[in-house]
Amino acid sequence: MHLIQKAVLLLAIILVCYFDGRYRIIPNKLIAAIMAIGLATNVIISGWQGLVFSAAGFSAGLLILIIPFLLGGIGAGDVKLLAAIGCLLGPAFAASSFLYGAIIGGIWAVVVLFKQKSLFQSLKAIGYKLMILLAGHKKAAPPLHTFASGKSWGFPYGIAIGFGAAVTLVLGFPF
């Protein structure tokens, strides 16, 4: 990992925290810039292998979050952000950023739900949905309130992904 890649990642994390925290959107121009710089630096440093490395990182980031996105649990910007981080720093970095980000996001979600006095309601809805799925019924469970439901529910998960990337930068890979 080169200094330019670290600098781009840190700047991206700051911008993601600002935009996702304030406006609950991660601009496509920011995602495109991260991917372009990632692709360019990896190709300049490693040639064709750098291109493959960036493509693998992009694919890893995309595949990790595509199912939660399709289920309505996260926004498209979060998926694109993890894919862009993978394009910049590779598949292992994307996976590690996701793992650390999931831990940070999970703790954050519990704190937010506790403060909103919604923790029990959310756990009950999740339990009900799991029971329906395990029983094999096709009856729809009550919807979980997610970020996609509106600004009063959920939280900007791009920040958790950004913090996960920062933790990966500091601590390295957990695997």
Phi, psi and omega in degrees: 000126183265162183303320181297322179292320177297316180296317179298317180298313181297318177297318179298319179298316179298314181293321178297315178301319179293302186293314182288325178289320184271316186249353183056045175209144174250112186300138178298328179296323177293315178299315180298320180294317178299315181294318181296316179293320178299312179297314181297312182295320181291323177290319179297318183286319190234007179065222182299326178296326176294322177297315179296319179300313179296316179297320178294319178295317177300312181298318179298312179299319179293313183293327181297321187251001184294321181292312176302326177293313181296333177274358177085013183278335180219167181269165180297327179298325178295319179296312181296325179297312180295323176296320179293320177298319176297320178297323180285315190235005172097169185294321180294321178293320178297315180296317179294318177299320178296313182298309178297319179296324178294320178295312179298314180296322178295315177297316180300316181298317179297317179297315180297314180296322178295315180295325179276001182058039181240005185299311182297317179299317181292317178297322178295316180295320178295315179299317179298316180296319178295319179297319178297316180295316180293328179282347177082013179281152178258006179296137182287135176277159175301141184293144172277143177278122181235179177304322182294342181284344182142170187287343182280343180247155176076193178204163181288099187291341176302328178294318178297320178296317178299315177295324176298320177293321179295318177297319177299320179298321183277311186267339184088190184282139179278001182231000000 
